[in-house]
Amino acid sequence: MAHGIGESIRRAMVPIHREGYPYIVGFVIVTVVLGFLSAPLGVLALFPTVWCVLFFRDPERVAPIDPTLALAPADGRVSIVDNAIPPAELDLGIEPMVRVSIFMSVFDVHINRTPLAGRVARTVYRPGRFLNAEDPQASLENERNGIVLSTENGEVAVVQIAGLVARRIVPFVREGVSVSQGERIGIIRFGSRVDVYLPAGARPLVAEGQRAVGGETPIADLAGLRPAIGVARTL
């Protein structure tokens, strides 16, 4: 009976990624100390502590395994659907590619995932500014980490972009490893944006303003089998 209750609780709880443990412990310690000093302060401190726990949540996702579909790399709001020249350091050429950008608020899950299965051809970190992640210039000026994947549909890129609050990009993969579709590839602390660059001709399946779920929401059709939803603007 007790085992069954414990198992139910465990299943109901959202897993927390290990990257969050030091931060959560710090928040808990501060909350306890403030609680000893003043009960009202301890109660107030519970709110940021709970937020910290939720920020590092790492729910399981079920990816619709389909090499013709690119999946959302992150939870959040689709902020840009357009055609854009990828950052030069990615070495993807100077021709515009289909770009889908997803903005993560401080309340979204921040684990980033692969849009497609493939091999990590290269990773490129570039220091930079910390503009608002929703600023169009953030793609070129902000601190970022690019992950180029070699897939059966050609090379695609996932770019983790720091923002006003986000000051730490943590990739989980290295060059040469193979990744499955929807696999965890990194995290950004605390609130930012992820750009995906797809081959020209990819049909966007999301529109600006739409919510996406990382590792589950299809954002583009690479085979041209489905009608486009978003309109890839050329800037």
ZIJOZI-V953270 format. One record per backbone hydrogen bond with DSSP energy under -1.0 kcal/mol. CO is the residue of the C=O (numbers start at 1). NH is the residue of the N-H. Records with the same first field share a line. If there is no record, write none. Layout:
BEGIN
CO: NH + NH
END
This chain:
BEGIN
1: 5
2: 6
3: 7
4: 8
5: 9
6: 10
7: 11
8: 12
9: 13
15: 58
17: 20
18: 21
20: 24
21: 25
22: 26
23: 27
24: 28
25: 29
26: 30
27: 31
28: 32
29: 33
30: 34
31: 35
32: 36
33: 37
34: 38
38: 42
39: 43
40: 44
41: 45
44: 47
45: 49
46: 50
47: 51
48: 52
49: 53
50: 54
51: 55
52: 56
54: 57
56: 17
63: 65
66: 69
68: 222
70: 219 + 220
72: 215
73: 113
76: 212
77: 103
78: 209
80: 101
81: 233
82: 99
83: 235
84: 97
87: 90
88: 91
97: 84
98: 198
99: 82
100: 196
101: 79 + 80
102: 194
103: 77
105: 108
112: 185 + 186
114: 182
115: 71
118: 179
119: 121 + 150
120: 176
122: 148
124: 146
126: 144
129: 143
132: 135
135: 138
137: 140 + 141
138: 142
141: 129
143: 162
144: 126
145: 160
146: 124
147: 158
148: 121 + 122
149: 156
150: 119
151: 154
154: 151
156: 149
157: 197
158: 147
159: 195
160: 145
161: 193
168: 189
170: 187
174: 177
177: 120
179: 118
180: 183
183: 114
185: 172
186: 112
187: 170
189: 167 + 168
192: 104
193: 161
194: 102
195: 159
196: 100
197: 157
198: 98
199: 202
203: 221
204: 229
207: 210
210: 78
212: 76
213: 216 + 217
217: 72
219: 205
220: 70
221: 203
231: 233
233: 83
END
